[in-house]
């Protein structure tokens, strides 16, 4: 039987996964031992998996998450205020379907952004849409959108996002007009969508950072009520990562970092030459060591 036209028709019907799976079945004789129903089931499973992979890739690209964080990379062993049961429960995504919010607070560098992105990634894996925005840039974008007439369209787009990540709330006091703009974003989502908010300030201090008291009351009433609160503590993970890396002295001529105690030569007993000059004493051969500064520790967490 000529199978090429069938494969071409599967591609024409946008069933690329089934087409590839069928070609693989024809190349492997062991599939002939399966029944028609079993082979058809494998074709359908392949197509469904391919579509899910494409959906996940597309939504992750649209979300523009700050980091490629996943729940599995979270370090739940240290005393950082992360309860394993709570995190695993949030990873199930029920808070998204219930339209509840998540508030993540803690000092700089303890992993707030990493945790927020991991929760958003988990929601995307369960079929929800997400978008990451830093609050200062969100407020700037609203000003620009109002000036060029994009504001209604932009607000409608953000309102449709099922999980909106608002990072770095309260880094600086928010003027009343911009706080009013933020209220409009929150208002469109209240009880209809979920929002993740991260801040270095405790929730009890958010009122002062939101400018006008009336607007602050309205914003907090919509995002704090019924929200899951995650209060992180501990030392900065970035600072700990830097402390774990050895400090190296730079080579003044080549600009290459050389590990303490090492020398560079062209061979045993022969000093290395730089553009006609001898700058290294004789010594055993070794290579220049250069260590890149890690943004995150072994768990890949950062903020």
C-alpha positions as CSV (number, residue, x, y, z in Angstrom):
1,X,0.0,0.0,0.0
2,X,1.3,3.4,-1.0
3,X,1.4,5.3,2.3
4,X,2.9,8.6,1.2
5,X,-0.4,10.2,0.1
6,X,-1.8,9.4,3.6
7,X,1.1,11.1,5.3
8,X,0.7,14.1,3.0
9,X,-3.0,14.4,3.9
10,X,-2.2,14.2,7.6
11,X,0.2,17.1,7.2
12,X,-2.4,19.0,5.2
13,X,-4.9,18.5,8.0
14,X,-2.3,19.9,10.5
15,X,-1.9,16.5,12.0
16,X,1.9,16.5,11.9
17,X,2.3,14.5,15.1
18,X,0.2,11.6,13.7
19,X,2.1,11.8,10.4
20,X,5.5,11.5,12.1
21,X,4.2,8.7,14.3
22,X,2.8,6.8,11.3
23,X,6.1,7.1,9.5
24,X,7.9,5.7,12.6
25,X,5.5,2.8,12.8
26,X,6.2,1.9,9.2
27,X,9.9,1.9,9.8
28,X,9.7,-0.4,12.8
29,X,8.4,-3.9,12.1
30,X,7.6,-4.6,15.8
31,X,4.6,-2.3,15.5
32,X,3.0,-4.9,13.1
33,X,2.3,-7.1,16.1
34,X,-0.1,-4.5,17.5
35,X,-3.8,-4.4,16.7
36,X,-5.3,-1.6,14.6
37,X,-6.9,0.0,17.6
38,X,-3.6,0.0,19.5
39,X,-1.7,1.6,16.6
40,X,-4.4,4.1,16.1
41,X,-4.3,5.0,19.8
42,X,-0.5,5.6,19.6
43,X,-1.0,7.9,16.7
44,X,-3.7,9.9,18.5
45,X,-1.5,10.0,21.7
46,X,1.4,11.4,19.7
47,X,-0.7,14.1,18.1
48,X,-2.1,15.1,21.5
49,X,1.4,15.3,23.0
50,X,2.7,17.3,20.1
51,X,-0.1,19.8,20.4
52,X,0.4,20.1,24.2
53,X,4.1,20.8,23.7
54,X,3.4,23.5,21.1
55,X,0.8,25.1,23.4
56,X,3.3,25.1,26.3
57,X,6.1,26.6,24.2
58,X,3.7,29.3,22.8
59,X,2.4,30.3,26.2
60,X,5.8,30.3,27.8
61,X,7.0,32.7,25.1
62,X,4.0,34.9,25.5
63,X,4.4,35.0,29.3
64,X,7.9,36.5,29.1
65,X,8.8,35.1,32.6
66,X,11.9,36.6,34.2
67,X,13.5,33.2,34.7
68,X,13.0,29.6,33.5
69,X,11.9,28.7,37.0
70,X,10.0,25.5,37.8
71,X,8.6,24.2,41.1
72,X,10.9,21.2,41.0
73,X,14.0,23.6,41.2
74,X,12.8,25.2,44.5
75,X,15.0,24.6,47.5
76,X,12.5,23.8,50.3
77,X,15.1,22.5,52.7
78,X,16.4,25.7,54.2
79,X,14.6,27.8,56.8
80,X,13.3,30.4,54.4
81,X,9.6,30.4,55.2
82,X,8.6,28.0,52.4
83,X,6.3,25.3,53.6
84,X,6.6,22.2,51.4
85,X,2.9,21.4,51.7
86,X,1.8,24.9,50.8
87,X,4.1,25.1,47.8
88,X,3.1,21.7,46.4
89,X,-0.6,22.7,46.9
90,X,-0.1,25.9,45.0
91,X,1.7,24.0,42.2
92,X,-1.6,22.1,41.6
93,X,-3.1,25.3,40.3
94,X,-6.4,25.2,42.2
95,X,-5.8,28.8,43.3
96,X,-5.9,29.9,39.6
97,X,-9.3,28.2,39.0
98,X,-10.6,29.7,42.2
99,X,-9.4,33.2,41.1
100,X,-7.3,33.8,44.2
101,X,-4.1,35.8,44.4
102,X,-0.6,35.0,45.8
103,X,1.4,37.6,47.7
104,X,5.2,36.9,48.0
105,X,7.2,39.2,50.3
106,X,10.7,39.2,51.7
107,X,14.1,41.0,51.5
108,X,16.0,41.3,48.3
109,X,17.7,38.2,46.9
110,X,15.7,35.5,48.8
111,X,14.0,34.1,45.7
112,X,10.7,36.1,45.4
113,X,10.8,36.5,41.6
114,X,12.0,32.9,41.1
115,X,9.1,31.6,43.2
116,X,6.6,33.8,41.4
117,X,7.8,32.6,38.0
118,X,7.8,29.0,39.1
119,X,4.1,29.3,40.2
120,X,3.3,31.0,36.9
121,X,5.1,28.2,34.9
122,X,3.2,25.6,36.9
123,X,-0.1,27.3,35.9
124,X,0.9,27.4,32.2
125,X,1.7,23.7,32.4
126,X,-1.9,23.2,33.5
127,X,-3.4,25.0,30.6
128,X,-3.6,28.6,32.0
129,X,-2.1,31.8,30.4
130,X,0.3,34.0,32.3
131,X,2.3,37.2,31.9
132,X,5.2,38.7,33.8
133,X,5.4,42.4,34.4
134,X,7.6,44.5,36.7
135,X,5.4,47.2,38.4
136,X,7.6,50.2,37.5
137,X,7.5,49.2,33.8
138,X,3.8,48.4,33.9
139,X,3.1,51.9,35.1
140,X,5.4,53.4,32.4
141,X,3.6,51.3,29.8
142,X,0.2,52.6,30.9
143,X,1.4,56.2,30.5
144,X,2.7,55.5,27.0
145,X,-0.5,53.6,26.0
146,X,-2.7,56.4,27.2
147,X,-0.6,58.9,25.1
148,X,-0.8,56.8,21.8
149,X,-4.4,55.6,22.2
150,X,-3.5,51.9,23.0
151,X,-4.8,52.0,26.6
152,X,-8.2,50.3,26.1
153,X,-6.7,47.5,24.0
154,X,-3.8,47.0,26.4
155,X,-6.1,46.9,29.5
156,X,-8.3,44.4,27.7
157,X,-5.4,42.2,26.9
158,X,-4.1,42.2,30.4
159,X,-7.5,41.5,31.8
160,X,-7.7,38.3,29.8
161,X,-4.5,36.9,31.3
162,X,-5.3,34.2,33.8
163,X,-2.2,34.7,35.9
164,X,-0.6,38.1,36.0
165,X,2.8,38.4,37.8
166,X,3.4,41.9,39.2
167,X,7.0,42.0,40.4
168,X,8.6,44.6,42.7
169,X,5.6,46.4,44.0
170,X,6.6,49.3,46.3
171,X,10.2,49.7,45.2
172,X,9.5,53.5,45.3
173,X,6.4,55.5,46.3
174,X,3.7,55.5,43.6
175,X,2.2,58.9,42.7
176,X,-1.6,59.1,43.0
177,X,-2.2,59.1,39.2
178,X,-0.1,56.0,38.6
179,X,-1.7,54.3,41.6
180,X,-5.1,55.0,40.0
181,X,-3.8,53.3,36.8
182,X,-2.7,50.3,38.8
183,X,-6.1,50.2,40.5
184,X,-7.8,49.9,37.0
185,X,-5.5,46.9,36.2
186,X,-6.4,45.2,39.5
187,X,-10.1,46.1,39.2
188,X,-10.4,44.3,35.9
189,X,-9.1,41.2,37.5
190,X,-10.8,41.2,40.9
191,X,-12.7,37.9,41.3
192,X,-12.2,37.0,37.7
193,X,-8.4,36.3,37.3
194,X,-5.5,35.6,39.6
195,X,-2.5,37.8,40.3
196,X,0.9,37.1,41.9
197,X,2.4,40.2,43.6
198,X,6.0,40.3,44.9
199,X,7.5,43.0,47.1
200,X,10.3,43.7,49.4
201,X,7.9,45.4,51.7
202,X,5.7,43.5,54.1
203,X,2.0,43.6,53.2
204,X,1.3,45.8,56.2
205,X,3.5,48.6,54.6
206,X,1.9,48.5,51.1
207,X,-0.7,51.1,52.0
208,X,2.0,53.8,52.5
209,X,3.7,52.9,49.2
210,X,0.5,53.2,47.1
211,X,0.1,57.0,47.4
212,X,-3.4,58.2,47.9
213,X,-5.0,56.5,50.9
214,X,-8.4,56.0,49.2
215,X,-6.8,54.4,46.2
216,X,-4.5,52.3,48.4
217,X,-7.5,51.0,50.3
218,X,-9.2,50.0,47.0
219,X,-6.1,48.2,45.7
220,X,-5.4,46.3,48.9
221,X,-9.0,45.3,49.3
222,X,-9.0,43.6,45.9
223,X,-5.6,41.8,46.0
224,X,-5.1,41.0,49.7
225,X,-8.5,39.6,50.6
226,X,-8.4,35.8,50.5
227,X,-4.9,35.8,49.0
228,X,-2.2,33.2,49.8
229,X,0.7,34.9,51.6
230,X,4.2,33.6,51.3
231,X,6.7,35.5,53.5
232,X,10.3,34.6,52.7
233,X,13.2,35.2,55.0
234,X,16.9,34.6,55.1
235,X,20.1,35.9,53.5
236,X,20.4,36.8,49.9
237,X,20.9,33.8,47.7
238,X,23.0,35.9,45.3
239,X,25.3,37.0,48.0
240,X,25.7,33.5,49.2
241,X,26.5,32.4,45.6
242,X,29.2,35.1,45.3
243,X,30.7,34.2,48.6
244,X,31.1,30.6,47.5
245,X,33.1,31.6,44.4
246,X,36.9,32.0,44.8
247,X,38.3,35.5,44.2
248,X,40.9,35.6,41.4
249,X,43.5,38.3,40.5
250,X,43.3,39.6,36.9
251,X,46.4,39.4,34.7
252,X,47.3,43.1,34.2
253,X,48.4,42.5,30.6
254,X,46.1,39.9,29.2
255,X,43.0,40.8,31.3
256,X,42.6,37.1,32.1
257,X,41.8,36.1,35.7
258,X,44.5,33.8,37.1
259,X,43.8,31.6,40.0
260,X,45.9,32.4,43.1
261,X,49.2,30.5,43.2
262,X,49.2,29.6,39.5
263,X,51.6,30.7,36.8
264,X,51.5,30.6,33.0
265,X,54.4,29.3,30.9
266,X,55.1,28.1,27.3
267,X,56.6,24.9,28.7
268,X,58.6,23.5,31.6
269,X,61.0,26.1,32.7
270,X,60.2,28.6,29.9
271,X,58.3,31.8,30.8
272,X,55.4,32.9,28.7
273,X,56.0,35.8,26.4
274,X,53.6,38.7,25.8
275,X,54.2,40.6,22.6
276,X,58.0,40.5,22.9
277,X,58.2,40.8,26.7
278,X,58.7,38.3,29.5
279,X,56.3,38.8,32.3
280,X,56.1,35.5,34.1
281,X,58.8,33.8,36.2
282,X,59.8,30.2,35.3
283,X,57.5,27.6,36.9
284,X,55.3,24.6,36.2
285,X,52.8,24.8,33.4
286,X,49.2,25.6,34.3
287,X,46.3,27.1,32.6
288,X,44.6,30.4,33.5
289,X,41.5,29.8,35.5
290,X,38.5,31.9,35.1
291,X,35.2,31.4,36.9
292,X,32.0,33.1,35.8
293,X,30.0,34.7,38.6
294,X,26.9,32.6,39.1
295,X,23.6,34.6,39.2
296,X,21.9,31.8,41.2
297,X,23.1,29.0,43.5
298,X,22.8,25.3,42.7
299,X,19.0,25.4,43.1
300,X,18.9,28.1,40.3
301,X,16.9,30.4,42.6
302,X,17.7,34.1,42.5
303,X,15.2,36.6,43.7
